[in-house]
Amino acid sequence: MGKLKNKVAVITGATSGIGFATAKLFVEEGAYVFITGRRQNEIDEAVKKLGRNVTGVVADSGNLSDLDKLFDVVKSVKGNIDILYANAGAVDGAPIGDITEEHFDKQFNVNARGTLFTVQKALPLFIDNGSIIMTGSVAAQKGMPYLSVYAASKAALDAYAKGWVSDLKAKGIRVNVIHPGAIDTPLSQGMSKEQLQTYIDGASLGRLGKPDEIAATALFLASDDSSFITGTSIVVDGGSTIQEA
């Protein structure tokens, strides 16, 4: 049947964009999926669209009490986790000289701190030989104006993956990071035409990526197809890092 038949997956930040596309694909491939978002109406709409094998939980990944609530629900409904996709993130641009404490704290709280505690709080429910995936950003792979703090908060995920591989070796849990380039999501749709064109021109393929293309990469990392891949990152950016090399 599906690549994820009878698997239990948790995907944070999954009411739209990459997270929702991944949840949809995981369900199609046989998984039962728990999704999170910060607003009840968006959770309800996403659950309705997915239609089956899904539970939605309102949770802010930067709030540790919300994470406790999330995994309490997972434990009561399914009891264990096979796949965790820590996808929730925050982005805000500011050049050096204009960076504030609020700007820094907002992004590191969700992207670095939130991701760490999402993984740590999930571990008691993890089965052996599971898969942990995190959403980074191509911004962590190359210099981008206004995004130094965001890039730093996402670069932390590579360090996590490399360290956690050793920590989780006994349970055989694989840990990997996806670094997307510019993807056609609600976030990118809020950019100006000039900003979007800059990203399009910077990609060798000459277009924005699609959420489904990141979802397909997440499926690969979640499934047995990647059973010998761990502690690494995969850049899915249409060639933008090569273009600048």
Secondary structure as GFF3:
##gff-version 3
##sequence-region A 1 245
A	DSSP	beta_strand	8	11	.	.	.	ID=ss1
A	DSSP	alpha_helix	17	28	.	.	.	ID=ss2
A	DSSP	beta_strand	32	37	.	.	.	ID=ss3
A	DSSP	alpha_helix	40	50	.	.	.	ID=ss4
A	DSSP	beta_strand	54	58	.	.	.	ID=ss5
A	DSSP	alpha_helix	64	77	.	.	.	ID=ss6
A	DSSP	beta_strand	81	86	.	.	.	ID=ss7
A	DSSP	alpha_helix	101	107	.	.	.	ID=ss8
A	DSSP	pi_helix	108	114	.	.	.	ID=ss9
A	DSSP	alpha_helix	115	122	.	.	.	ID=ss10
A	DSSP	three_ten_helix	123	125	.	.	.	ID=ss11
A	DSSP	beta_strand	126	135	.	.	.	ID=ss12
A	DSSP	three_ten_helix	138	140	.	.	.	ID=ss13
A	DSSP	alpha_helix	148	167	.	.	.	ID=ss14
A	DSSP	three_ten_helix	169	171	.	.	.	ID=ss15
A	DSSP	beta_strand	174	180	.	.	.	ID=ss16
A	DSSP	alpha_helix	186	189	.	.	.	ID=ss17
A	DSSP	alpha_helix	193	202	.	.	.	ID=ss18
A	DSSP	alpha_helix	211	222	.	.	.	ID=ss19
A	DSSP	three_ten_helix	224	226	.	.	.	ID=ss20
A	DSSP	beta_strand	232	236	.	.	.	ID=ss21
A	DSSP	alpha_helix	240	244	.	.	.	ID=ss22
###
